[in-house]
């Protein structure tokens, strides 16, 4: 893993965001697997990647690194596992564009949760961005006339909320390595997928897609972003991560001909504008 530390941080974050952007396309490409089977196999391979990553980095201190995250890390992992379940459910029941744009509201939720739990003040600009984001979301949700797609849109909110909880946990305990939290999240998602699946045996084609999703798309994406973020300013990380929201719908359009309606593109643009407003605000404050 040492060679990764020699690669410029922003470039690693960019590679990670690009990897994550294939999530919607991969979920849509499963042939016969149910959403819970997809969650199970995706999470199995993701957990294996994180496990190897922790063993390589912590070696003899592997078990102590898990113990050090304590109850906050454990419960944060459980919440994040629900976020992973919500992500797959959303991709399975709504468009890739809707899900990706809604997921970018994690910055907005972070501002709200930061105010509630960490007593961080919300500036007028932040408040304006919150209203702007929810205006865009309302526009997008209004275009989802079918009950199934509406349910998928609502489920997509679980992901940014869980990520906001993750970030708040890391900020609350900055001296603790919270990467083991991801292992708990992966195992939790495996359990959720198993409990809701009538069977876990799927075709070799779908298992291969689960491997691609868990090992490369989510696993390597997470590793690249984690390492790259160490040497990249948080505001820049956030801006680079927006590439996921842009590329996700593009891959879906390019490979499976999923064209988002104009109203979704307009609503998504409003959401991204609100998020960008937050990042530019942080950059100005610095």
N, C-alpha and C positions, 0 to 999 in steps of 0.2 A: 504493500500500500504506500510505501515511501515515495514512489515515482509520481503518485497522484498529487502529493504535496508540492511538487515542482511545477505543476501546471498552474497557470494563472487562475485565481479564484473565480473571477467573473465568467471565464470560459467554462469552468466546471459547472457552475450554476446554470449556464446556458445549455450545456449538454444534458444536465438533469431535467430541466424544464422541457426540453425537446423529447426526452424519454417519457416523461409523464404525459405529454400531450397525446400519445398513442393509446391512452387508456380507453377512451370512448370507442375508438375504432376497433380495438381488440375485443371489447365486450360485445359489440354489435356483430362481430364476425364468428362468434360461437354458433355451431350448427344446431345441436340438440340439447345442450346443457341448460338447465334452469338457472335462474339468477343465483339461487343458493348454492348450486353446484359450482358455478363460476366463482362465487365468493370463497368457497372451500378450497378449490385447487389453486386459485390465485394467491390465497393467504398461506397455503402450505409452502409454496415455493418462495414466497416473500419471507416467511419466517426462517427458512433455511438460509437464505442469503444474509439476513440480519444476524443469525446465530453464528455463521462463519465469520462475519465481520467483527463481532464482539470477541470471539475466541482469538482471532488473529491480533486484535488490538490490545486485549486485556490479558491474554494468555492465562497465567496462574491466578490472576485476580478476576477471572470471569464471573464466578459466583458472588464475590464481594461487590462487583460493579452492579449486579442486579439488586443486591440487598441494600445498597446505598441510596437507591431511588426512593425507598420508603413507601408509605401509604399514598402520598401525593402522586408519585410516579406510577404506582400500581393502578389507582383509580383513573389517572390520566390516560393510561394505556387502555383501560376498559372503555372509557368514553371514546377514545380514538378508534377502537375496534368497531364501535357502533358507526363511526364516521365512514370507515371502509365499507361497512355493510350498506350504508346510505348511498355511497358513491355508486356501487354496483347496481343497487336498486334503481337509482336515478338514471343511469346510463341504459338500463334495461327497459325503462318505462317512459323516457322522454328523449328529446333530441340531444345530440352531443353538444350543440351550440347552447341550448338552454342550460344544461348541467354545468358546462364550463364557465359560462358567464356568471351564474349564480354562485359557484364555488369561489369566484374572485372577491366575494363580499367578506371573506375572512378578515380582511383588514378593518372593515367597518365593525364587525363583531368584536374584534380585538379592542378597538377604541371604546366600545360600549362596556365590555367586560372589565377593561382596565379601569374605567371610571367606577364601576360597581364594587369590584373586589380589591383593586390596588389603590383606589382613591386618586387615580390620575385624572387631571382636569381635561375636559373636552372644550376645545376652543370653538369660536364661532365658525371658523373654516371647517373644522371637523364635523360640526353639527350640520353645516350646509352640505357636506359631502355625504353624510348619512341620509339626509332627505333626498338628495339627488340619486343615490344608489337605489333606494327603495322605490323611487319614481320609475326608474328603469326596470326594476324587478316587477313592479305592478304592471307595467306595459307588456313585459314578456309573459307573465302569468295570464294576463287577459287574453293572450293569443292562443292559449291552450284550452280549447273548448271541450276536449274529451276528458272524461273523469280519470282515465289511466295516465294520460300525460300530465294532468294537474297533480296527481299523486306523485309522479316522478319528480316534478319540479319542487314540490314540498320536501321530498326526501333528500334532494340535492342540498338543502340547507343544513342537513346534519353534518356534512363534511366541513364547511367553513366554521361552524360552531365548534366542532371537535378539534379542529386545528387551532382555533383561538384558545381553547382550553389547554392544548399542548404548549403553545407559546407562552401563555400566562404561567404555566407550571415551571417552564424553563426559566422565565424571568424571576419568578418567586424564589427559586433555588438555583442561582447562577453558578454556584460552586460544585454542583452535583452533575455528573455526566448522565443525561437523561436518555441516551441512545437505547439502553435496555427497555425503556418504555415502549419503543417500537416493537421489540420482541413480544412483549405482553400484548400489544395491540394486534400483532399478527396472529398469535395463538388464540386470542379472544375471537378474532374474525373466523378462524378455522372452526372453533367450537360453534359459533353462530351458524355458519354455513352447514355444519354437520347436523345440528339439531333441527334445522328447517328443511333439510333434504330428505326425501323419501329413500333415496339411495345415492351413493357417492360415485358409483362406477359410471363413467361416461366414455365416449369414443376416444380413440387415440388422437384424433384430430383436435378435439376439445381439450384434452390433457396437455397437448403440445402448446395450445394457445394459453392455457393456464400457466404453463412453464414460462412462456414469453412474457406474460403479464406480470407474474410474481418475481421472476428472476431478473429480467432485463428492464422492463418498463417501470415497475415500482421499486424493485430492489436496487438496481444500479442508479436509477434516478434519485432515490433517497441518498445513496452513498455519495454521489457526485455533489449534490446540493449541500449535504452536511459538511463535507470537506471544503468545498468552495466557499461556503458562507463564513468560514473561519477568517478568511483574508479579504472578504468583500463587505463593504458597508451595507447595513441592513436595508437602507432605502434603495440601494442599487440592486440588491437581491430581489426585493419586491417588484421593482420595475422589470427586471429580467424575467421573473416568474410569469409575468403577464403574457409571455410568448405562448404559454400553455393554453390560454384562453383563445388565442388567435389561431394557433396551429391545430388545436383539437377539432374545431368545426371544419377546417381546411382539409384535414386527412379524411374526415367523414364524407365530405363533398367529393374529394378526389377518388376515393377507393370504393365507396358504397353508394355514391350518388345521393347523399342526404343533404338537400338544399334547405337551409333555414329560411323561414319567411322574412320579408323585409322588416316587419314589426319587431321580430326577435333581434335582428341585426341592429336596429335602432335602439332597442332597449338595452342590448348588450354593450353598445357603444356608450350609452349613458352610464351604465354600471362601471365600465372601465375608466371613464372620465372621472367618476367619483373617487375611484381607487387611486388613480394618478394624482388627483388633487391632494390626497393624503400624503403620498410620497414626496411631492414637491414641497408640501408644507414642512415635512420633517427635514428635507434637505436645506430649506431656507433657515429653519431654526438652528441647524448645526453651523 
